[in-house]
Amino acid sequence: MIITSRFFNRSELIGFVALALVLVVILPLSLDVFRLNLVAKYLTYAFVAIGLVLCWGYGGILSLGQGVFFGLGGYCMAMFLKLEASSVENTKIQSTPGIPDFMDWNQITALPLFWQPFHSLTFTVLAIILVPGLFALIIGTAMFKRRVGGTYFAIITQAVAAILTILIVGQQGYTGGINGMTDLRTLKGWDIRPDHAKIILYFFEVFLLFGCIFIAQFIRLTKLGRILVAMREQEDRVRFSGYSVANFKIFAFCMAAIFAAIGGAMFALNVGFMSPSFVGIVPSIEMVIYTAVGGRMSIFGAVWGALLVNFAKTGLSESFPQLWLFGLGALFIAVVLAFPNGLSGIWADYVQPRIDRLLALRKSKSGSPWAGNSVADGAPAE
């Protein structure tokens, strides 16, 4: 098993196969299109959770403003989709045809200059990556070069999330305001609303998700990943060893921002709208909770955390509309108090040792070739 030793250990390989089976086979075959589209919505948050594993889990940088980058990616995609839905033919009843409806309602008579490049899908895709990445680079450089970190950095990212939300709501004529950008219909003439389109978008999102998982895993296994862990544990020692701690922090923060932006763009495609309610402090904290529940040191655990918390959120809200927030809060408290390492910690502490004992017993009896490292994702090797 070459992949086991070079890229995934046995535990990670089991997690990869299990996740692939669930997302590619089990869920598409067992759920209707509406529920599958809900899963696609949940998976958009998994992109954010993967980024937080690198940023918070390995780099020790707790960001409470990931909704900012999720929103930037979502709004970039929504701007392209909104322009396509605002053709002259579709908006001929407006006083100014050819511009988004919310601009016409706010007496704007021409498309703003910064909107015009979003007629191009190529520019939009680049903007989804570069705009959040550059914004994270600016914030990271301003903070980490001055050695601002820990609680202070978390509070600053919260403030940035609040500021961006207020800005989006206040600039209603340019952003759609509190209602956001709605009625997103087509992607290069392809209607994204029918059931078959939702299924295609789901599988495309799963493909992107596994791509981000491989990128995060690659970073984790390189020297860079080891330096991030060392920086989290002994930042001064890493600095005294001659490494630029600030640059490593900036890299981790920018990668988390890009992953979050990809999730935001897929959210706009799957759900068909984007609003400031997904940008602010509350959604940003929820994104951190997904990572904590899944396990902040586990890439696969973060994906499971995003899925399970959102499944619980939907199930509780449908069954107990008056009490679901209390149930969700109790779930978070129970996980943090009883299992501080999240779902991946449960796997590493209780499930994986049993599997190892069974395999060792089988090997001792039959001389099975199964051997090698079975350390859980993120768990330290002995």
N, C-alpha and C positions, 0 to 999 in steps of 0.2 A: 504494500500500500504506500506508494511514493508520496501521494498527496497528504497522507497522514503525517509523515515526518517533516515534509517541507512546508506545508501551508496550514494544515489542520491537524491537531492531535486527535486522538480517537473520540474524546468527548465532544470536541467541536465538530467533527465529522458527523457524529450522531445528530447534533443540533442542526447542522446544515441540511441533512437528509430529511429530518423530521419537519423542518420549516418548509422545505421545498414540497414535500408530499402534501402538507396541509394547504399551502397557498396555491399550488399548481393543480392538484388533483382533488383533494377531499372537499374543500370549500366550493370550487366551481361546480362540482357534481351534486352537492347537497343543498345549495342555497339557490333561491330564486334571484332574478336580476336585481331587484330592489335591495335585498340583503347583501348581495355581492358588491353592489355599489357602496353600501355602508362599510364593508370591509375595506374597499379601496380608499374610502375616506379615512378610516383608522390607520391604514398603512402610510398615509401622508405624514402622520405624526411619528411613524417609525423612523423616517429619514432624520427628523430632528433628534430623536432619541439616540441614533447611531452617532451623530455628531457630538452629542453630549457625553457619550462614552469616551470619545477621544479627548474632548475638552475638559470635562469634569472628572471622569473616572480615571483617566491616565494622566492628564495634565494638572489636575487639582484646581481647575479654574471653574468655579461655579458661576454660570451665567443665568440670570433670571430675566433675560430679555430676548430669548431665542424667538419669541413671537415676532420681533422686529424683522428678522431675516426671513422667517416664514412668510410674513406679510409682504416684504419687498419682492420675493420671488412670485408670490401669488398675484400681486398687483401688476408686475411686468407682464405675466401671461394674460391677465384679465384685460389689460390695455390693448393687447393685440387682438384678442377675441372680441372686445367691445367695438373696436374700429371696424372689424370685419362685419359685425352685426349692424353697424351704423352706416351702411352704404346709402347713397343718395336715393336709391329705389326703396329701401326699407324705411327711410326717414323723410319721405316726401311730404308728410303731413306737418312736419315741424316748420317753424318760421325760418330756421337755417338748416336745410337738409345737408346730410353728409357728416354731421358731428354727433357724438353721443347725446342721448336724450337729456341727461342731467345737465349738460352744458347749455342746451337750448332752454331748459327751465330756468337757468340762472342768467339768461340774457347774454351769454357768450356767443359771439357771431362768427368766430373763426377758430379752427383747431389750433390749440397752443403749440408753440414751437417744439417743446420737449415731448409732445405726443407723436409728432410726425414720423420719427424713425420707427415707431412701433407698427407701421404698416408692413414692415419686413419681418418675416418669421425668423430669418437668420439673425437679425439684430436682436430680436426678442430673446432667442435662446442664449445669445452672448450676454445680454443684459441680466438674465436670470442668474447667471454665474458671476458676472463681473460687478454688478451694482452692489449686491450684498457683500461680496468679497472685499471690494474697495471700502465700503462703509465699515466693515469689521476691521480692516487694516488701519483705518484712521482712528477708530476707537481704541484698538489694541495698542497702536503705537503711542497714542497720547497717554494711555494708562500704564502700560507695562514698562515703557522706557523710564517712567517716573516711579517704578516699583510700587504701583498701586495694585493691590490684590486682595484676596480673601473677601471678607464681608463688605469692604468698601467698594470693591469692583462689582459685587453682586447688587449692591444698592444703586450704583451708577447705571448698570444695565437695566434695572427696573425703571429708573428715571427716564432713560432713553425710550423705553417702550411706552411710557406714559406720554412723553413729548410727541412721539410719532403718531400715537392715537389721536391726540388733540389736534395735531397738524392736519391729519387726514379728514377728521370731522369738520374742522374749521374751513378747509379749502373745498367746500362742497362743489363748486363749479368745475373744479379740475379733477376731483377724486371720487365724486358721487356721495361724499359726506357720510353720514351715519348709515345710510342704506347700502353703501358700497356700490360695486359694479354688478349689475344683474342682467339677466336675459342674454347670457353668452350662448351662442347657438352653434357656430360652425368653426372648424379649423381648416383653413385653405379650401373652403367650399364643402368640406365633409361635415355633415350634421353629427354633432356629438351627443344628441339627446336620445336617439332610439336605443332599444335594448342591445342590439348587436354592437353598437358603438361603445356602450358601457362595458361590455365584455372585452372588447379589444383594448380599451383603455386600461382595464384592470390588469390584463396580462402584460401590457407594456409597462405599467407601474411596477409590477412584480419583477420584471426584467431589470428596470432601473434600480430597484431596491437591492437586488442581489449584486448588481454592479457596485453600489455604494458599500455593501458589506465586504466585498472583495478588496476594495480600496482601503477601507478602514482596517481590515485584517492585515493587508500588506504593510500599512504604516505601523501597526502594532508590532509586527515581527521584525522590522528594521531597527537599525541603531537609533533612529529617531524615536521610535516607540519606547525603547529602553531608557533613553534620556528623559523622555516625558515622565516616566514612572520615577526615575531618580530625582527629577526636579520636584515632583509632588512630595516625595519623602524628605529630601534634604536639598532644598533649593540653594542654600549658601554653599554647600559642598560642591554642587554642580557649577556654580559661578566661580568658585575658587579653582576649579579644574580647568578653567579657561573657556568654558562655553558661554554663549550669550543667552542667558535665561529668557530675556525679553523676546528675542527673536523666535525661540521655540514656542513661547506662549502665544505670540502673535500668529504663528503658523497654525497651532491647534485651534485657536479661536476662529480664524478665517475658514478652516476646513469645516468646523461646526456650522458656521454661517452659510457656507455653500450647500452643505447637505440639507439644512433647514430650508433654504430657498428652493431647492429642487422639490422638496415636499410641498411647499406652498404653491409652486407652479402646477403640480399634479392635482392639488386640491382644487384650484380654479378650473382645471379641465374636467375633473370628475363631478364636482358639485354644481358647477355652472354659475358661480358667483364668488365675489370676494368682498369682504367688509372689514372695517376696523375692529370688529369684535374678536377677530383672530390674531390681532397684533399686540394687544395690551398686556397688562401685568398678569391678569388672571390666566389667560391661555398660556403665557410663558411659564408660570409656576406649574400648571398642569403638565406641561411638557417635561419639566424636571421630575415630576412625580412618576410619569411613565418610566423614565430611566431608573429611578430609585426602586420602583416595584420590580422591574425586570432584573435589576442588578447593574450598578453603574460601572462595573468592571467587565461586563459581558456584552459583546456586540449582539449576539443572538438573544440574550436575555432582555436587552432593551427593546428588540422587536416584539418579543412575546409580551413584555410589559405594556407596550402601546396597544397591542391587540386586546389583551385581557382586561385592562382597565376600561377601555372604551366599550368592550362588550358588556362589562358589568354596569357601566354608566347607562348604556342604552336599555339593558334588561331591567335595571332598578327603576329607571324613569318611566318605563312602560307599565311595570307591575305595581310600583308604589310611587305615584307621581308626587305625593306630599312628603314622602320620607326618603326619597332616593339620595338626596344630598347627605343625610345623616349616615345612611348605609355606606356610601362611598367614602365618607370621612372615616368611618370605623374601619373599613378595609385598609385604608392607607396607614392608620395608626397601628393596626394589628401587624401589618407587614413590617413597618419600621421597628416596632418594639420586639417582635418575636423573631424576625428574619432580617436583620440589618443589611445583609448582602443581597436581598431580593430573591427572586425566583432562581437565579443562577446559583446563589448560595445554598438554597435548598437542594438543588441538583448536586452540587459539589460535596455537600456535607452528608447527605442521606442517600441519594440515589446512586451516584457514581461509585462510592465505596462498595456497595452491594454488587454492582456490575463487575467491578474489579475482582472481588472475591469469587464470584461465579466463574469468571474467565480464568482466574488462577487455578481454581479447582479443576476446571475442565482441562486446562493445560497439563496439570500434574497427572491427570488420569490418561489423557490421550496424546500428550505432546503436541498440543495445538500451536500453530505458528503465530497466534495472536500475541503480540508483545509490543512494548513501546510505551511512550509517554501517554498517560491518561489524565493529565491535569486538566481541570475544568477551565473554560475560557475565563481568563483573568485571574485564576488562582495561582499563588506562587508555587513554584516547583520546589521540592525538597531535595 
